[in-house]
Amino acid sequence: MKVKLYWPDCNFFNGEWVSGGVDSYWVECTYEEAEKNVFPYLSPEQIESSKKNWEPRENNNNGIGIETDRLCYLVSRDLKSIVSLSWYYPYSGQWNAYCPFIQIKELDIKELKDLSRIIPIEV
């Protein structure tokens, strides 16, 4: 699983906008990685919803380094919020001139629990 982006004090928690926040990470994973490491944290409805965010490999946007054939999740450091989102969420025009995501040095993690030990290094 790859971690490329960080949202400090993220206030999008379990699909709801809240006051206050918790550091969260943009986690990209293959279907197999999600099945093993993410799906156990999700309800059956959340799993089905996340599968709808997958796109075929031929849609990959190599110009900005995006792999659309990944399942993407916004995951809080404490694992209390795991939200499946489309690959373009951090890059979409919805943010206008401001985007809460910060690009960090790409990391490979084996388990979601590894997020609690990450010290983000901006690039």
Backbone as numpy.savetxt, mean C-alpha at the origin, in Angstrom:
# Nx Ny Nz CAx CAy CAz Cx Cy Cz
7.40 -8.69 -0.98 6.56 -7.54 -0.98 7.45 -6.31 -0.98
7.01 -5.28 -1.68 7.79 -4.07 -1.80 7.14 -2.91 -1.06
7.97 -2.10 -0.45 7.53 -0.87 0.18 8.32 0.26 -0.47
7.61 1.20 -1.10 8.26 2.30 -1.81 7.83 3.67 -1.30
6.67 3.70 -0.62 6.09 4.97 -0.20 5.68 4.90 1.27
5.70 6.06 1.90 5.41 6.19 3.32 4.45 7.38 3.49
3.46 7.23 4.35 2.52 8.31 4.65 2.59 8.56 6.15
3.39 9.56 6.56 3.48 9.83 8.00 2.14 10.34 8.55
1.81 9.89 9.74 0.56 10.31 10.41 -0.65 10.19 9.49
-0.75 9.08 8.81 -1.85 8.84 7.87 -3.19 8.90 8.60
-4.09 9.68 8.04 -5.42 9.81 8.65 -6.50 9.11 7.83
-6.10 8.18 6.97 -7.04 7.33 6.23 -6.93 5.96 6.86
-7.82 5.67 7.78 -7.72 4.49 8.63 -8.90 3.57 8.36
-8.62 2.36 7.90 -9.66 1.38 7.57 -10.72 1.94 6.63
-10.26 2.72 5.66 -11.16 3.24 4.64 -11.94 4.46 5.05
-11.64 5.02 6.21 -12.35 6.20 6.70 -11.35 7.31 7.00
-11.74 8.55 6.75 -10.91 9.70 7.12 -11.15 9.97 8.59
-10.07 10.04 9.36 -10.17 10.23 10.81 -9.27 11.39 11.25
-9.53 11.88 12.44 -8.61 12.87 13.00 -7.48 12.10 13.68
-6.32 12.66 13.67 -5.16 11.93 14.18 -4.75 10.89 13.17
-3.60 10.36 13.32 -3.17 9.38 12.33 -2.08 8.47 12.85
-1.72 7.53 12.02 -0.66 6.58 12.34 0.18 6.40 11.08
1.48 6.30 11.24 2.37 6.10 10.10 1.93 4.86 9.32
1.86 5.01 8.00 1.41 3.92 7.14 2.32 3.79 5.93
2.28 2.62 5.32 3.14 2.30 4.19 2.33 1.78 3.02
2.82 2.07 1.82 2.25 1.56 0.59 2.96 0.25 0.29
2.24 -0.86 0.39 2.81 -2.19 0.21 2.30 -2.77 -1.10
3.23 -3.15 -1.98 2.89 -3.78 -3.26 3.31 -5.24 -3.19
2.41 -6.13 -3.63 2.76 -7.54 -3.58 2.10 -8.32 -4.71
2.71 -9.44 -5.02 2.12 -10.34 -6.00 0.90 -10.99 -5.36
0.09 -11.62 -6.18 -1.08 -12.32 -5.66 -0.66 -13.35 -4.62
0.40 -14.10 -4.92 0.86 -15.15 -4.02 1.33 -14.57 -2.68
2.04 -13.44 -2.74 2.49 -12.80 -1.51 1.29 -12.30 -0.69
0.31 -11.72 -1.39 -0.89 -11.23 -0.69 -1.64 -12.39 -0.05
-1.76 -13.47 -0.78 -2.48 -14.64 -0.28 -1.85 -15.16 1.02
-0.54 -15.16 1.06 0.18 -15.69 2.21 0.27 -14.68 3.36
0.52 -13.41 3.04 0.88 -12.44 4.07 -0.17 -11.38 4.38
-1.11 -11.14 3.48 -2.08 -10.07 3.69 -3.49 -10.64 3.91
-3.89 -11.57 3.08 -5.25 -12.11 3.17 -5.60 -12.61 4.58
-4.67 -13.20 5.34 -5.04 -13.65 6.69 -5.53 -12.51 7.60
-5.19 -11.28 7.29 -5.63 -10.13 8.08 -6.96 -9.56 7.60
-7.45 -10.05 6.45 -8.63 -9.46 5.81 -9.86 -10.35 5.93
-11.02 -9.72 5.85 -12.27 -10.47 5.79 -12.45 -11.00 4.37
-13.32 -11.98 4.16 -13.58 -12.46 2.79 -14.01 -11.33 1.85
-14.80 -10.39 2.35 -15.25 -9.26 1.52 -14.07 -8.37 1.13
-13.15 -8.13 2.07 -11.97 -7.32 1.77 -11.06 -8.01 0.76
-10.97 -9.32 0.85 -10.15 -10.08 -0.11 -10.73 -9.94 -1.51
-12.03 -10.12 -1.65 -12.67 -9.99 -2.96 -12.51 -8.57 -3.51
-12.65 -7.60 -2.64 -12.49 -6.20 -3.06 -11.06 -5.94 -3.54
-10.08 -6.48 -2.84 -8.69 -6.24 -3.24 -8.37 -6.89 -4.58
-8.98 -8.03 -4.87 -8.74 -8.69 -6.16 -9.20 -7.82 -7.32
-10.19 -6.97 -7.10 -10.70 -6.09 -8.15 -9.71 -4.97 -8.49
-8.73 -4.73 -7.63 -7.74 -3.68 -7.88 -6.55 -4.15 -8.72
-6.52 -5.43 -9.02 -5.44 -5.99 -9.83 -5.68 -5.68 -11.30
-4.61 -5.40 -12.03 -4.71 -5.17 -13.48 -3.68 -6.05 -14.19
-3.95 -6.39 -15.45 -3.00 -7.23 -16.19 -1.63 -6.58 -16.35
-0.63 -7.39 -16.47 0.76 -6.94 -16.59 0.95 -5.97 -17.75
0.24 -6.15 -18.85 0.43 -5.28 -20.01 0.01 -3.83 -19.74
-0.67 -3.59 -18.64 -1.04 -2.23 -18.26 0.03 -1.55 -17.42
1.12 -2.25 -17.11 2.18 -1.67 -16.29 2.63 -0.35 -16.88
2.87 0.61 -16.01 3.35 1.92 -16.45 4.84 2.02 -16.14
5.64 1.55 -17.08 7.08 1.53 -16.87 7.68 2.94 -16.78
6.99 3.92 -17.34 7.48 5.29 -17.31 7.64 5.84 -15.90
6.78 5.39 -14.98 6.91 5.86 -13.60 7.18 4.71 -12.63
7.55 3.57 -13.17 7.95 2.44 -12.34 6.83 1.76 -11.58
5.65 1.75 -12.15 4.50 1.15 -11.48 4.21 -0.21 -12.08
4.03 -1.18 -11.22 3.64 -2.52 -11.66 2.17 -2.71 -11.30
1.31 -2.62 -12.31 -0.12 -2.70 -12.06 -0.58 -4.11 -11.76
0.26 -5.09 -12.02 -0.14 -6.46 -11.75 0.20 -6.86 -10.31
0.23 -5.89 -9.45 0.45 -6.10 -8.02 -0.82 -5.75 -7.27
-1.02 -6.37 -6.15 -2.07 -5.94 -5.23 -1.42 -4.92 -4.31
-2.10 -3.81 -4.08 -1.52 -2.72 -3.30 -2.37 -2.43 -2.07
-1.67 -2.17 -0.99 -2.34 -1.95 0.29 -1.71 -0.78 1.02
-2.55 0.02 1.65 -2.09 1.04 2.57 -2.18 0.39 3.95
-1.02 0.18 4.57 -0.97 -0.59 5.80 -0.36 0.25 6.92
-1.08 0.36 8.02 -0.56 1.11 9.15 0.57 0.31 9.82
1.49 1.04 10.41 2.65 0.43 11.07 2.21 -0.61 12.11
1.09 -0.36 12.78 0.61 -1.27 13.82 -0.31 -2.37 13.29
-0.52 -2.41 11.97 -1.35 -3.41 11.27 -2.82 -3.35 11.65
-3.26 -2.26 12.26 -4.66 -2.13 12.62 -5.50 -1.60 11.47
-4.84 -1.14 10.42 -5.55 -0.67 9.22 -4.84 -1.23 7.99
-5.57 -1.98 7.21 -5.06 -2.51 5.94 -6.15 -2.24 4.90
-5.85 -1.35 3.98 -6.83 -0.94 2.98 -6.29 -1.27 1.60
-7.05 -2.03 0.84 -6.68 -2.32 -0.55 -7.09 -1.14 -1.42
-6.15 -0.70 -2.26 -6.40 0.42 -3.14 -5.82 0.13 -4.52
-6.30 0.84 -5.51 -5.76 0.69 -6.86 -4.32 1.17 -6.90
-3.54 0.61 -7.80 -2.12 0.92 -7.90 -1.86 2.42 -8.07
-2.81 3.14 -8.66 -2.58 4.56 -8.96 -2.92 5.50 -7.81
-3.45 4.99 -6.71 -3.91 5.84 -5.61 -2.88 6.89 -5.18
-1.62 6.52 -4.92 -0.68 7.55 -4.48 -0.25 8.51 -5.59
-0.52 8.14 -6.84 -0.03 8.91 -7.98 -1.14 9.66 -8.70
-2.37 9.52 -8.24 -3.50 10.07 -8.99 -3.61 11.58 -8.83
-4.37 12.19 -9.73 -4.59 13.62 -9.71 -5.43 14.09 -8.55
-5.99 13.18 -7.78 -6.83 13.58 -6.65 -6.07 14.41 -5.63
-4.75 14.30 -5.61 -3.95 15.00 -4.61 -3.61 16.43 -5.03
-3.90 16.77 -6.29 -3.56 18.11 -6.81 -2.08 18.40 -6.58
-1.75 19.51 -5.96 -0.34 19.87 -5.78 0.26 19.22 -4.54
-0.56 18.60 -3.71 -0.06 17.98 -2.48 -0.36 16.49 -2.50
0.61 15.71 -2.12 0.40 14.27 -1.96 1.01 13.89 -0.63
0.28 13.17 0.21 0.80 12.83 1.54 1.88 11.75 1.53
2.05 11.07 0.39 3.04 10.00 0.31 4.43 10.57 0.08
5.39 9.97 0.75 6.79 10.33 0.59 7.51 9.11 0.02
8.28 9.34 -1.04 9.03 8.24 -1.62 10.19 7.89 -0.70
10.34 6.61 -0.41 11.43 6.14 0.43 12.26 5.13 -0.35
13.44 4.86 0.20 14.29 3.82 -0.40 13.50 2.52 -0.42
13.42 1.90 -1.60 12.62 0.68 -1.75 13.13 -0.42 -0.83
12.18 -1.04 -0.16 12.48 -2.13 0.76 11.70 -3.37 0.38
12.30 -4.50 0.59 11.60 -5.77 0.45 11.31 -6.28 1.85
10.05 -6.64 2.08 9.70 -7.22 3.37 9.11 -8.61 3.14
9.25 -9.44 4.12 8.73 -10.81 4.01 7.36 -10.94 4.65
7.12 -10.16 5.72 5.86 -10.21 6.45 5.42 -8.79 6.76
4.12 -8.59 6.94 3.63 -7.26 7.30 4.17 -6.80 8.65
4.46 -7.73 9.55 5.02 -7.37 10.85 6.33 -6.59 10.71
7.02 -6.77 9.58 8.29 -6.07 9.36 8.10 -4.55 9.29
6.88 -4.09 9.00 6.62 -2.65 8.90 6.91 -1.94 10.22
6.72 -2.59 11.33 6.91 -1.95 12.62 8.38 -1.61 12.88
9.29 -2.24 12.13 10.73 -2.02 12.33 11.34 -1.09 11.29
10.55 -0.63 10.33 11.08 0.21 9.26 11.37 1.61 9.76
12.54 2.10 9.41 12.88 3.51 9.60 12.97 4.07 8.18
11.96 4.85 7.76 11.93 5.30 6.37 13.08 6.24 6.03
13.72 5.97 4.90 14.79 6.81 4.38 14.31 7.42 3.08
14.10 8.74 3.09 13.60 9.42 1.89 14.66 9.38 0.78
14.16 9.35 -0.46 15.06 9.42 -1.62 14.91 10.75 -2.31
